[in-house]
Amino acid sequence: MQSRAEDWEVPVHCARCSKAGLIEIRMRVAERDLTFRRCGRCEAQTWETTDGPVPLVHVLELARTR
């Protein structure tokens, strides 16, 4: 798969230290689209859906095998 310039988004800045270019991993868990972001400078970590931030305990609950 080739990357296209229009596929790239503006870098997200860390809410804690303002560093640009967070590590971002997008995935689908239990029919929900989730985004994990981690800052390489201060190590802040967040999980988000299109609705906003999600606590880790909720992500783990989604990932649990039923």
N, CA, C and O atoms as a GROMACS GRO file, in nm:
protein
  264
    1MET      N    1   0.084  -0.117   0.000
    1MET     CA    2   0.000   0.000   0.000
    1MET      C    3   0.090   0.124   0.000
    1MET      O    4   0.182   0.134   0.081
    2GLN      N    5   0.064   0.216  -0.088
    2GLN     CA    6   0.143   0.337  -0.097
    2GLN      C    7   0.078   0.449  -0.017
    2GLN      O    8  -0.045   0.460  -0.010
    3SER      N    9   0.163   0.531   0.042
    3SER     CA   10   0.114   0.646   0.118
    3SER      C   11   0.098   0.764   0.024
    3SER      O   12   0.181   0.788  -0.064
    4ARG      N   13  -0.009   0.838   0.044
    4ARG     CA   14  -0.034   0.958  -0.036
    4ARG      C   15  -0.028   1.078   0.055
    4ARG      O   16  -0.062   1.069   0.173
    5ALA      N   17   0.014   1.190   0.002
    5ALA     CA   18   0.027   1.313   0.082
    5ALA      C   19  -0.104   1.350   0.148
    5ALA      O   20  -0.103   1.400   0.261
    6GLU      N   21  -0.217   1.328   0.081
    6GLU     CA   22  -0.345   1.368   0.140
    6GLU      C   23  -0.388   1.277   0.255
    6GLU      O   24  -0.482   1.310   0.328
    7ASP      N   25  -0.321   1.160   0.271
    7ASP     CA   26  -0.352   1.070   0.381
    7ASP      C   27  -0.293   1.118   0.513
    7ASP      O   28  -0.340   1.078   0.620
    8TRP      N   29  -0.192   1.205   0.508
    8TRP     CA   30  -0.126   1.255   0.629
    8TRP      C   31  -0.208   1.368   0.690
    8TRP      O   32  -0.265   1.450   0.619
    9GLU      N   33  -0.213   1.369   0.822
    9GLU     CA   34  -0.287   1.472   0.893
    9GLU      C   35  -0.190   1.565   0.964
    9GLU      O   36  -0.071   1.535   0.977
   10VAL      N   37  -0.240   1.677   1.010
   10VAL     CA   38  -0.160   1.770   1.088
   10VAL      C   39  -0.122   1.702   1.219
   10VAL      O   40  -0.207   1.638   1.281
   11PRO      N   41   0.005   1.713   1.263
   11PRO     CA   42   0.046   1.647   1.387
   11PRO      C   43  -0.035   1.694   1.508
   11PRO      O   44  -0.068   1.812   1.519
   12VAL      N   45  -0.066   1.602   1.596
   12VAL     CA   46  -0.138   1.632   1.719
   12VAL      C   47  -0.035   1.669   1.825
   12VAL      O   48   0.073   1.609   1.831
   13HIS      N   49  -0.066   1.768   1.907
   13HIS     CA   50   0.024   1.812   2.014
   13HIS      C   51  -0.018   1.750   2.147
   13HIS      O   52  -0.137   1.733   2.173
   14CYS      N   53   0.079   1.718   2.229
   14CYS     CA   54   0.054   1.662   2.362
   14CYS      C   55  -0.016   1.766   2.450
   14CYS      O   56   0.026   1.882   2.455
   15ALA      N   57  -0.121   1.724   2.518
   15ALA     CA   58  -0.196   1.814   2.607
   15ALA      C   59  -0.114   1.849   2.732
   15ALA      O   60  -0.138   1.953   2.794
   16ARG      N   61  -0.020   1.765   2.769
   16ARG     CA   62   0.059   1.788   2.890
   16ARG      C   63   0.182   1.876   2.864
   16ARG      O   64   0.205   1.972   2.938
   17CYS      N   65   0.261   1.844   2.758
   17CYS     CA   66   0.388   1.916   2.738
   17CYS      C   67   0.396   1.992   2.605
   17CYS      O   68   0.496   2.059   2.578
   18SER      N   69   0.294   1.982   2.521
   18SER     CA   70   0.282   2.053   2.392
   18SER      C   71   0.375   2.001   2.282
   18SER      O   72   0.387   2.067   2.179
   19LYS      N   73   0.439   1.887   2.301
   19LYS     CA   74   0.524   1.830   2.196
   19LYS      C   75   0.436   1.789   2.078
   19LYS      O   76   0.329   1.732   2.097
   20ALA      N   77   0.483   1.818   1.957
   20ALA     CA   78   0.410   1.779   1.836
   20ALA      C   79   0.454   1.639   1.794
   20ALA      O   80   0.560   1.591   1.834
   21GLY      N   81   0.369   1.575   1.715
   21GLY     CA   82   0.406   1.446   1.657
   21GLY      C   83   0.397   1.330   1.753
   21GLY      O   84   0.492   1.253   1.766
   22LEU      N   85   0.285   1.315   1.821
   22LEU     CA   86   0.265   1.202   1.910
   22LEU      C   87   0.262   1.072   1.831
   22LEU      O   88   0.230   1.071   1.712
   23ILE      N   89   0.295   0.962   1.898
   23ILE     CA   90   0.275   0.830   1.839
   23ILE      C   91   0.126   0.805   1.840
   23ILE      O   92   0.060   0.824   1.943
   24GLU      N   93   0.071   0.763   1.727
   24GLU     CA   94  -0.073   0.742   1.718
   24GLU      C   95  -0.100   0.607   1.653
   24GLU      O   96  -0.049   0.577   1.546
   25ILE      N   97  -0.181   0.525   1.721
   25ILE     CA   98  -0.219   0.394   1.670
   25ILE      C   99  -0.371   0.389   1.666
   25ILE      O  100  -0.438   0.411   1.766
   26ARG      N  101  -0.425   0.359   1.548
   26ARG     CA  102  -0.571   0.347   1.532
   26ARG      C  103  -0.607   0.200   1.518
   26ARG      O  104  -0.539   0.125   1.448
   27MET      N  105  -0.715   0.162   1.584
   27MET     CA  106  -0.758   0.022   1.579
   27MET      C  107  -0.909   0.012   1.598
   27MET      O  108  -0.975   0.107   1.640
   28ARG      N  109  -0.960  -0.104   1.567
   28ARG     CA  110  -1.102  -0.132   1.586
   28ARG      C  111  -1.113  -0.244   1.690
   28ARG      O  112  -1.058  -0.352   1.671
   29VAL      N  113  -1.185  -0.216   1.799
   29VAL     CA  114  -1.203  -0.312   1.908
   29VAL      C  115  -1.352  -0.321   1.938
   29VAL      O  116  -1.416  -0.221   1.968
   30ALA      N  117  -1.404  -0.442   1.930
   30ALA     CA  118  -1.547  -0.465   1.960
   30ALA      C  119  -1.636  -0.368   1.884
   30ALA      O  120  -1.726  -0.306   1.942
   31GLU      N  121  -1.611  -0.355   1.756
   31GLU     CA  122  -1.691  -0.269   1.667
   31GLU      C  123  -1.679  -0.120   1.699
   31GLU      O  124  -1.761  -0.041   1.653
   32ARG      N  125  -1.578  -0.080   1.776
   32ARG     CA  126  -1.553   0.062   1.808
   32ARG      C  127  -1.419   0.102   1.751
   32ARG      O  128  -1.321   0.029   1.764
   33ASP      N  129  -1.413   0.219   1.689
   33ASP     CA  130  -1.287   0.274   1.641
   33ASP      C  131  -1.219   0.346   1.757
   33ASP      O  132  -1.277   0.437   1.816
   34LEU      N  133  -1.096   0.304   1.789
   34LEU     CA  134  -1.020   0.363   1.898
   34LEU      C  135  -0.889   0.420   1.847
   34LEU      O  136  -0.832   0.369   1.750
   35THR      N  137  -0.842   0.525   1.910
   35THR     CA  138  -0.712   0.583   1.880
   35THR      C  139  -0.633   0.591   2.010
   35THR      O  140  -0.679   0.646   2.109
   36PHE      N  141  -0.511   0.534   2.007
   36PHE     CA  142  -0.420   0.541   2.120
   36PHE      C  143  -0.312   0.642   2.084
   36PHE      O  144  -0.255   0.636   1.975
   37ARG      N  145  -0.285   0.736   2.174
   37ARG     CA  146  -0.180   0.836   2.152
   37ARG      C  147  -0.084   0.835   2.270
   37ARG      O  148  -0.125   0.825   2.386
   38ARG      N  149   0.047   0.845   2.238
   38ARG     CA  150   0.150   0.847   2.342
   38ARG      C  151   0.254   0.952   2.307
   38ARG      O  152   0.298   0.962   2.192
   39CYS      N  153   0.295   1.029   2.406
   39CYS     CA  154   0.396   1.132   2.389
   39CYS      C  155   0.534   1.073   2.421
   39CYS      O  156   0.552   1.010   2.525
   40GLY      N  157   0.629   1.092   2.332
   40GLY     CA  158   0.764   1.044   2.354
   40GLY      C  159   0.844   1.127   2.452
   40GLY      O  160   0.945   1.080   2.504
   41ARG      N  161   0.801   1.248   2.478
   41ARG     CA  162   0.873   1.336   2.571
   41ARG      C  163   0.829   1.311   2.716
   41ARG      O  164   0.913   1.280   2.801
   42CYS      N  165   0.700   1.325   2.744
   42CYS     CA  166   0.654   1.315   2.884
   42CYS      C  167   0.581   1.184   2.913
   42CYS      O  168   0.541   1.160   3.027
   43GLU      N  169   0.564   1.099   2.812
   43GLU     CA  170   0.501   0.967   2.824
   43GLU      C  171   0.353   0.971   2.859
   43GLU      O  172   0.299   0.871   2.908
   44ALA      N  173   0.286   1.082   2.834
   44ALA     CA  174   0.140   1.088   2.853
   44ALA      C  175   0.075   0.993   2.754
   44ALA      O  176   0.120   0.981   2.640
   45GLN      N  177  -0.032   0.926   2.797
   45GLN     CA  178  -0.102   0.831   2.710
   45GLN      C  179  -0.252   0.857   2.717
   45GLN      O  180  -0.307   0.885   2.824
   46THR      N  181  -0.318   0.848   2.602
   46THR     CA  182  -0.463   0.865   2.597
   46THR      C  183  -0.526   0.766   2.501
   46THR      O  184  -0.463   0.724   2.404
   47TRP      N  185  -0.649   0.730   2.528
   47TRP     CA  186  -0.733   0.651   2.439
   47TRP      C  187  -0.851   0.739   2.402
   47TRP      O  188  -0.905   0.809   2.488
   48GLU      N  189  -0.891   0.737   2.275
   48GLU     CA  190  -1.003   0.821   2.231
   48GLU      C  191  -1.090   0.747   2.131
   48GLU      O  192  -1.044   0.659   2.058
   49THR      N  193  -1.217   0.787   2.128
   49THR     CA  194  -1.309   0.749   2.022
   49THR      C  195  -1.351   0.878   1.953
   49THR      O  196  -1.303   0.986   1.990
   50THR      N  197  -1.437   0.870   1.857
   50THR     CA  198  -1.486   0.992   1.792
   50THR      C  199  -1.567   1.077   1.889
   50THR      O  200  -1.587   1.196   1.866
   51ASP      N  201  -1.613   1.016   1.999
   51ASP     CA  202  -1.689   1.088   2.101
   51ASP      C  203  -1.601   1.160   2.202
   51ASP      O  204  -1.650   1.244   2.277
   52GLY      N  205  -1.471   1.129   2.205
   52GLY     CA  206  -1.380   1.193   2.298
   52GLY      C  207  -1.296   1.093   2.374
   52GLY      O  208  -1.290   0.976   2.337
   53PRO      N  209  -1.230   1.138   2.481
   53PRO     CA  210  -1.141   1.051   2.560
   53PRO      C  211  -1.216   0.935   2.624
   53PRO      O  212  -1.333   0.946   2.661
   54VAL      N  213  -1.145   0.823   2.636
   54VAL     CA  214  -1.201   0.702   2.696
   54VAL      C  215  -1.102   0.652   2.801
   54VAL      O  216  -0.982   0.646   2.773
   55PRO      N  217  -1.148   0.617   2.921
   55PRO     CA  218  -1.056   0.564   3.023
   55PRO      C  219  -1.006   0.424   2.984
   55PRO      O  220  -1.076   0.348   2.918
   56LEU      N  221  -0.885   0.393   3.027
   56LEU     CA  222  -0.824   0.263   2.996
   56LEU      C  223  -0.914   0.148   3.040
   56LEU      O  224  -0.924   0.048   2.969
   57VAL      N  225  -0.978   0.160   3.154
   57VAL     CA  226  -1.064   0.051   3.203
   57VAL      C  227  -1.174   0.020   3.101
   57VAL      O  228  -1.212  -0.096   3.086
   58HIS      N  229  -1.226   0.121   3.031
   58HIS     CA  230  -1.329   0.100   2.928
   58HIS      C  231  -1.269   0.027   2.807
   58HIS      O  232  -1.333  -0.062   2.750
   59VAL      N  233  -1.147   0.065   2.768
   59VAL     CA  234  -1.080  -0.002   2.656
   59VAL      C  235  -1.058  -0.150   2.689
   59VAL      O  236  -1.082  -0.236   2.604
   60LEU      N  237  -1.012  -0.178   2.810
   60LEU     CA  238  -0.991  -0.317   2.850
   60LEU      C  239  -1.120  -0.396   2.853
   60LEU      O  240  -1.122  -0.514   2.818
   61GLU      N  241  -1.228  -0.332   2.893
   61GLU     CA  242  -1.359  -0.397   2.894
   61GLU      C  243  -1.402  -0.430   2.751
   61GLU      O  244  -1.454  -0.539   2.726
   62LEU      N  245  -1.380  -0.339   2.657
   62LEU     CA  246  -1.413  -0.366   2.517
   62LEU      C  247  -1.331  -0.483   2.461
   62LEU      O  248  -1.382  -0.564   2.385
   63ALA      N  249  -1.205  -0.491   2.500
   63ALA     CA  250  -1.113  -0.592   2.446
   63ALA      C  251  -1.132  -0.730   2.509
   63ALA      O  252  -1.085  -0.830   2.455
   64ARG      N  253  -1.201  -0.735   2.621
   64ARG     CA  254  -1.221  -0.863   2.690
   64ARG      C  255  -1.302  -0.959   2.602
   64ARG      O  256  -1.402  -0.919   2.543
   65THR      N  257  -1.259  -1.083   2.595
   65THR     CA  258  -1.330  -1.185   2.518
   65THR      C  259  -1.460  -1.219   2.587
   65THR      O  260  -1.464  -1.237   2.708
   66ARG      N  261  -1.565  -1.226   2.508
   66ARG     CA  262  -1.698  -1.256   2.565
   66ARG      C  263  -1.734  -1.398   2.542
   66ARG      O  264  -1.842  -1.442   2.583
   0.00000   0.00000   0.00000
